[in-house]
Amino acid sequence: MIEIRGKRLRRYDRVTAGEWTETIRQAGPGTKGEPLAYVHVPQDAPKGGRTARPPFSVTGVRGEPLCSVRPSGGGVYEVRGGDGAVIGRITRGGGRWLPWPRRVHWTVQSAQGGEPLTGKVGSGKGWTAMVLLSPLYFAYWAVMAAQGLVLLLIGDKEEARKDAAWELEPPSWTRWRAAGEHDVVMEHASCVYRFGSSRLDHRLAYAQAVLHAWDRA
């Protein structure tokens, strides 16, 4: 299991020169969050949105190259190993509301062949609950925004910032599996990614986890 917080990915252009952008850490019982790998995003890379993230690379804790990821258009990313050979492709399928709702979905295809692994972001129940609760959220947000404005006017910037920081996060629980199969090859829940099947190269899993976490950031 690994953990990726993802917040630094959103601020990659403000990371101190020479530092890695994000850390991939161990997760699970018996671990202490030790680093497993580091994500590097060029500071001068243009921001291309959810379907065209900047190119990035992943290195081990000793600096050894593990993989590199580069967008190739249309939500498709090419993944290469540390030796430069293509090891797979990751595709982000955009969500939509009309003409009918459709969740964001990710597809991982290994260069070695085999069935692609697809994961839909959020469960149907989770999205339904969010839609039903959104009116309450906006009402609460309006109250908190008004309170934050009052605090700002009286000079309490710290408390005003806290009131303005509350957000309703969309469902992000995701399970990747091959079409028509029940066995889960990779799963995400609460910043943690679980995988271990021989069907998924760990470098592809790292690349997919980074892209998925970037969406959450």
C-alpha positions in Angstrom: 0.0 0.0 0.0 1.1 3.5 -0.7 0.0 7.0 0.3 0.0 10.2 -1.8 -1.4 13.4 -0.4 -1.3 15.2 -3.7 -1.5 18.8 -2.4 2.0 19.7 -3.6 1.2 18.5 -7.1 -1.2 21.4 -7.4 1.6 23.9 -6.4 4.4 22.3 -8.4 5.4 25.6 -9.9 6.1 27.0 -6.4 8.2 24.1 -5.1 11.7 25.2 -4.0 14.2 24.5 -6.8 16.0 21.2 -6.3 13.3 19.7 -4.2 11.0 16.9 -5.2 7.3 17.8 -5.8 5.5 15.1 -4.0 6.4 12.0 -1.9 5.0 8.5 -2.4 5.0 6.9 1.1 4.4 3.4 2.6 1.0 2.9 4.1 -0.6 0.2 6.2 0.0 -1.6 9.5 3.6 -1.8 10.6 4.7 1.1 8.5 5.7 4.6 9.6 5.0 6.5 6.4 8.6 6.0 5.1 9.2 7.4 1.6 9.2 4.9 -1.2 9.6 7.2 -4.1 9.6 10.9 -5.2 7.6 12.7 -7.9 9.4 15.4 -9.9 7.4 18.0 -12.0 9.4 20.7 -13.9 8.6 24.1 -12.3 8.3 25.7 -15.7 5.9 23.1 -17.1 2.7 24.6 -18.5 -0.6 23.8 -16.7 -2.7 21.8 -19.1 -5.7 20.9 -16.9 -7.1 17.6 -15.9 -6.6 15.9 -19.3 -3.1 17.2 -19.9 -1.1 17.2 -16.7 2.6 18.3 -17.0 5.2 15.6 -17.7 6.6 14.2 -14.5 9.0 11.5 -13.4 9.2 9.2 -10.4 12.5 8.2 -8.8 13.4 5.9 -5.9 14.7 7.1 -2.6 18.3 6.8 -3.8 17.5 8.7 -6.9 17.2 5.8 -9.3 14.7 6.5 -12.2 11.6 4.4 -12.0 9.3 5.8 -14.6 8.4 9.0 -16.5 4.9 10.1 -17.7 4.1 12.4 -20.6 0.7 13.5 -21.9 0.1 12.6 -25.6 -3.3 14.4 -26.0 -7.0 13.6 -25.3 -6.4 12.5 -21.7 -3.9 9.9 -22.7 -0.5 9.5 -21.0 2.5 7.5 -22.1 4.5 5.8 -19.3 8.1 4.8 -19.8 10.4 2.9 -17.5 13.7 4.1 -16.1 15.4 2.8 -19.2 13.2 4.8 -21.5 11.1 1.8 -22.8 7.4 2.2 -23.0 5.7 0.2 -20.2 2.1 1.3 -20.6 -0.5 3.9 -21.2 -3.0 5.6 -18.9 -6.1 7.3 -20.1 -8.5 9.6 -18.3 -12.0 9.5 -19.5 -13.8 12.7 -18.6 -17.0 12.8 -16.5 -20.2 14.6 -17.7 -23.7 15.5 -16.6 -25.5 15.6 -20.0 -27.1 14.0 -21.9 -26.7 11.5 -19.0 -24.4 11.5 -15.9 -21.1 9.7 -16.4 -18.3 9.4 -13.8 -14.6 10.1 -14.5 -12.9 6.8 -15.3 -9.2 5.8 -15.6 -7.8 3.0 -17.8 -4.4 1.4 -17.4 -3.1 -0.6 -20.3 0.2 -2.5 -20.0 2.6 -2.6 -22.9 2.9 -6.3 -22.2 -0.7 -6.8 -23.3 -3.6 -8.3 -21.4 -6.9 -6.8 -20.5 -6.9 -3.1 -19.6 -7.8 -2.1 -16.0 -10.5 0.4 -15.6 -11.5 2.3 -12.5 -14.5 4.6 -12.1 -14.1 7.5 -9.6 -16.6 7.5 -6.8 -19.5 5.1 -6.3 -23.0 5.7 -7.6 -24.3 6.0 -4.0 -21.5 8.5 -3.2 -22.3 10.8 -6.1 -26.0 10.6 -5.3 -25.4 11.6 -1.7 -23.3 14.5 -2.9 -26.0 15.8 -5.2 -28.6 15.6 -2.4 -26.3 17.3 0.1 -25.0 20.0 -2.1 -27.9 22.5 -1.3 -27.0 22.2 2.4 -23.3 22.7 1.6 -23.9 25.9 -0.3 -26.1 27.2 2.5 -23.5 26.4 5.0 -20.7 27.9 2.8 -22.7 31.1 2.5 -22.9 31.4 6.3 -19.2 30.6 6.8 -18.2 33.1 4.1 -20.2 35.8 5.8 -18.7 34.9 9.2 -15.2 34.9 7.6 -15.8 38.4 6.1 -16.8 39.7 9.5 -13.7 38.2 11.1 -11.6 39.7 8.3 -13.1 43.2 8.9 -12.2 43.0 12.6 -8.7 41.9 11.8 -8.7 38.2 12.7 -7.2 36.9 9.5 -6.3 33.5 10.9 -9.8 32.6 11.9 -11.2 34.1 8.6 -8.9 31.8 6.7 -10.1 28.8 8.6 -13.7 29.6 7.9 -13.0 30.0 4.2 -11.0 26.8 3.9 -13.9 24.3 4.4 -14.7 22.4 1.2 -17.1 19.7 0.1 -14.9 17.0 -1.5 -16.4 14.9 -4.2 -16.3 11.1 -3.9 -12.9 9.7 -5.0 -13.1 6.0 -3.9 -11.9 4.0 -7.0 -11.4 0.4 -7.9 -9.5 -0.8 -10.9 -10.4 -4.2 -12.5 -10.5 -5.8 -15.9 -13.8 -5.8 -17.7 -16.2 -8.6 -16.6 -14.0 -9.5 -13.6 -14.7 -9.1 -9.9 -11.1 -9.2 -8.7 -9.8 -5.8 -7.7 -6.3 -5.1 -9.0 -5.9 -1.6 -7.5 -8.0 0.4 -5.1 -8.0 3.9 -3.7 -9.6 5.2 -0.5 -8.6 8.1 1.7 -5.3 9.0 0.0 -4.2 5.3 0.2 -3.7 3.1 -2.9 -3.7 -0.7 -2.5 -2.2 -3.0 -5.1 -0.1 -6.1 -5.2 -1.2 -8.2 -8.1 1.4 -9.4 -10.5 -1.0 -8.1 -13.3 0.0 -4.5 -12.5 3.6 -3.3 -12.8 4.3 -1.2 -9.7 5.7 1.6 -11.9 2.4 1.8 -13.7 0.6 1.8 -10.3 2.8 4.7 -9.1 2.0 6.7 -12.3 -1.7 6.0 -12.0 -1.7 6.9 -8.4 0.0 10.3 -9.0 -2.4 11.2 -11.8 -5.4 10.2 -9.7 -4.1 12.1 -6.7 -3.6 15.2 -8.9 -7.3 15.2 -9.7 -8.0 15.1 -5.9 -5.6 17.9 -5.0 
